[in-house]
Amino acid sequence: MRKQRPSVPEDGGSTEKLQKVLAASGLASRREIERWIAAGRVSVNGHTAALGARVAAADVLRVDGKPVRRAGLRHRIIRYHKPAGEVTARRDPLARATVFDRLPALGRARWIAVGRLDLNTTGLLLFTDDGELAHRLMHPSSGIEREYAVRIRGEPGSGALESLTRGVALSDGEARFESLRPAGGEGVNRWYHVVLREGRNREVRRLFEAIGCTVSRLIRVRFGPVTLPRHLRPGRYEDVDGDEAKALVRAAGLVRPRPASRPRRKTLRTRHR
């Protein structure tokens, strides 16, 4: 059994008693749920819950290891066009700009980044206030496709590009692209579109480096069924809802999609820093 640890939201948002939230989901009465908590059957964010625990909207709740579908919560998904020079972290020890700086405020929860993009990689980054959805999307077992537009410098040798879809030995094991197709360019600067089903650190760059090429530009253009639209400029975000949101929830293995908290909106401009 894991050590008990109270659930405390990072942003100081509103919380509710754990047994109240579980009872509202229709699992059992509050008194029965209190017995479950005392018996160690309930966890919050992977840690065994304690009686009296309070939880926020983004916390992941499980009973006997199974995720709880929380009643009455309307979750939100947004896509953000990450520019170069922003770090995917809430705070940066070097005081660099972070992807969270431009996001809209949430009154009752916190934004969770679905995966990461390194400092110089641009393009599509998803955020949600649904902890279970984020966990499912990022888990290696999901096998969700990530598509990138890649500009490389260098001339791949004969058969080198084909080897990238067969498998290349990296320091942390063999890796490969699910697909690779030319996308234009001339001379030593050529573009390709590649697809991965995992999110290892700098994987696209390291695969091309393994065949003697350097990635000079890297843009994520798709995560599962959600794409980066042409109208979404760097540093801006918009809600993902409708069919795209439903498809993303299905891709995560969550059978019942949750509606977005707001109707579809036009692209929002962010404040200048």
C-alpha angles and dihedrals in degrees: 000000000000122000114268116250127176118243112243120174112233094224098045091246124162119292138193134205111275096231091051092053093048093046090051088056088063097245099126143312120300091250092053091047090051087058090051091052092049089050092054095246095126126072134186117205090343096310126108109258125237127216109268094030117150122209137201128220094261096051117112112231126196135180115201087348095304120118117248120229102221118222125230098014120124110200130202135217124193134182119219129195101224115210123210115272099040121112123221096235137096092237132014123209089214091053093241121156115274132208089244093062093079100042124109118259119261117212100202108021144016135256117256118202113226099224127322142273119206123243097272099035115098136191139057120020121168126212131186139171089219108100096192093050092050091048093050094047093051098043112107091230091066091073091201115173122245115194124200136186106221131191114197136190117217140047113272112224123241109297093003096117092048090054089060090066094042096051139279127210112243129178091265097042140288117325136179144173118254087218139356126191134172115253104183138276134127139247115348094344109076134160127224136177113223133182127209132181097204138051109227119162112280090342097154092049093046094050092055091043087056089065094044100264130121123220107229096176132018126185127176106219102172141025110190108305094344117094135192106250121219093237094059105094124203112282094024133106140194138185121269110216142132117045094348093057092046091050091049092051090049090049088054090055095248105136099199112058118215120224121243115256094237137034118260112287138193119262111287124226116226128220119268114245 
